[in-house]
Each structure stands twice: as structure tokens, then as C-alpha cells.
């Protein structure tokens, strides 16, 4: 793709369509759970125009495939995309295969190492497959920004760079702080926000979504679209989702996350582990129930209904989204069985040998061999804490030894193993 063709739309043209109740409802869907919508008035005008003309708006989400796996915190923006997609608008899932080779400096205090083309390809395929669990694949336009970035060439890149000043670039917080601290800033890092903004020009985007840390890059799209004679996009920033602890943002490094590829039983149990307060925040950002439905449920809880009922409903919705309704039902039953001290349908099966001459095996050593404790010492501590069961019976004797037979070992509420001890052949 070479030069981007102009497609101007005057404010008068945008304002010439009536704002209907349906457009206002679409605005409410857009605003649900969002951090900021800029400018809100322009987005409402775009919605009114879309309804009057029957022309879907173009909604863009750009993602650099810097990692192959995502957790449900990443799906907050994807959920918003799906809500807008369900209103009939065109969703563009933009894979930044070109910009990944630059490396996004957002929020960084050092230069981000670029990815190789092979890493980008692998990550992009995995990321989109996972994102498709939220988005409707049949209604999603998949694009790669190398389509228009590669053809720019050196001449086009210089012309693009002429559209923005160094002074404006240095207003960006991370660049400003690094410069003030004497930390190096590579020249190519200035290209990243320019290229992300140029994506919006190439796609003639009406709305771009992103996290709060992407605000500068999103605004760049508005600036460059105006430079190229296009109607500027609106931008929508979404908050970062708090993790299981309810304090820090969801992160694998903080181990407070739910991976969207985790097993259904684990996913269900993790959602149930969050606080009652955090549950409503997750409802707003993760659930596809309407705000009216959530408000009604919240009122029922306030009137005396057990909040666990609402949490179970949320856990089932999230588990079903990434697995299936049947898997969510099974996960709920598994959780009930565990809560009652019951044995889940599927547990690890092991066959282990007795000692020399058929000598019995100590319980702490057996817990270690079964993978239920990291060491015999930890096994003893678990026994002291009353957290170990054999065939649903609490173990209190650290000196207990087991002979040939089959036993169901349980540590805590969620770790099980069915172990068969046999004599050496």
C-alpha cells in the first residue's frame, strides 16, 4: 500500500444526523466500564451517522504479539470489542507484525528489545486463536500492519516523520522521564507511536481501543488522520483488571491471574476465590450480562441473597466462554464435591512401589512421590496443619505408613491423587 487516499468528513456532515435513543443506547454500551472516551460528543455523532446511513463504524484494536499467551485481564478490551461488534460495527483485529520489530516503548524505562519475525508469527497465531474465544471470528477483520508499513520505504517514513515534532514527542511521559534521568532513548523508538498512528490512517478507523497506558499512541492516530485529511478517530481506553488478590493488576509475574487456557475446574475455582467486592468489578468488565441484569443481581444480594450465588454465576459464564457450557457445569459440580470433601471424577492416577521386601511407605514420603508436596518436610507440615486426607479421613499421625493397596490422597481442597502401592516385581 502506498499513499493513503484522503477521505475528509466535515463536522457539519457529522452533525447532520439525528441522535436517536438507539444511538444513545450504543453510547451507553461503549461507556460501560471504560476509563475514558475521547471525544464523547464525536462518538455519539458517529453512532448517529452509522444508524442513519446503515454504514458500520470501523473499530480498531492493535496488538503487538509480544507474548504467546493471554490471561483474562487481557480480555477486558476484547470484551468491549465484542460488545461493539454485536451492535453491528466492523471490528478490526490488527496484528502489529511491523511495529513488533520496533518494540513499544510505552511505560518503559529502557529500550524494548525487538522480536524476530519467527517469534512474531508464532505469537500472532496463538494470540488470535485465543482472542477468537471472545470475538466473533466470522465478523472480525484480521489485518497486519506490514501491509502498509513495508511499502512506505525510506522516503515514505521520512515524509511521515515530518508530520510530528520532537517537542510534541517529548511530552510523552516515558520519553520525558527517561530524558530527564539521562537514560538513553533510541531514535527508532520515536517511530513506534508514528507507525501506530499511521495504522489508523491506513484503516480509516472510527474508534481505536487500548489500555490506559496507550493513550499517547491512540491520540497520535487522531493527529495523523487530521494531517491526512481524514475524520479523526475517537479513542476509548479501558482500565487494567485487578487480579485475584484484588489489589495488583492481573499479572503472571504476580501469580494473581487466570489464564484463558487453564483447565475448567481451575478457572472456575479461581473465580470463586475472589472477594465479594472485586466480583462486581469483574462483572462490569468481564461479563456479557447487561448493566440492568447486573444491577438486579446486585440488588438481590443487598436484600439478603448469598453473594456466592452471584459469584458462581460469574464463574460459570467465564468458564463457559473459554471452554463450554458443559465444562462449566462439570466444574461447578467438581467444586461442590471438593467443598463437601467428595472426590472429583478426574484425578491423577499413580502406581508406586513399596519399599524393599514390601516395606510400607511413610505418608510424608508418599505425598512427595505423588507430587502433592514438594518434600517430605512439607508433607509433615501439611499433616500438622490438618490439610491431608486419605480416603476422606484426616491424617493426624506423621508416622503413618501404608502397605499394598489403593488410596485417594488429598491435600487441601483441590489437590488429589489416587495412588496404588504395589510390591516390587
Secondary structure, DSSP 8 states (H G I E B T S, - for coil): --S-------HHHHTTS---HHHHHHHHHHHTTEEEEETHHHHHHHHHHHHHHT---EEEEEE---SS--BGGGHHHHHHHHHHHHTT-EEEEEE-TTGGGT---TT-SS------HHHHHHHHHHHHHHHTTTS-GGGEEEEETHHHHGGGHHHHHHHHHTTS-HHHHTTSHHHHHHHHTT----TTHHHHHHHHHHHHHHHT-SEEEEEGGGHHHHHHHHHHHHHTT----EEEEE---B-TTSSSB--TTTT---BTTS-HHHHHHHHHTS-HHHHHHHHHHH--S-HHHHHHHHHHHHTT--HHHHHHHHHHHHHHHHS-HHHHHHHHHHHHHHHTT---SS-EEEEEE--GGG--EEHHHHHHHTTSSSSHHHHHHHHHTT-EEETTEE---TT-EE-SEEEEEEETTTEEEEEEEE---
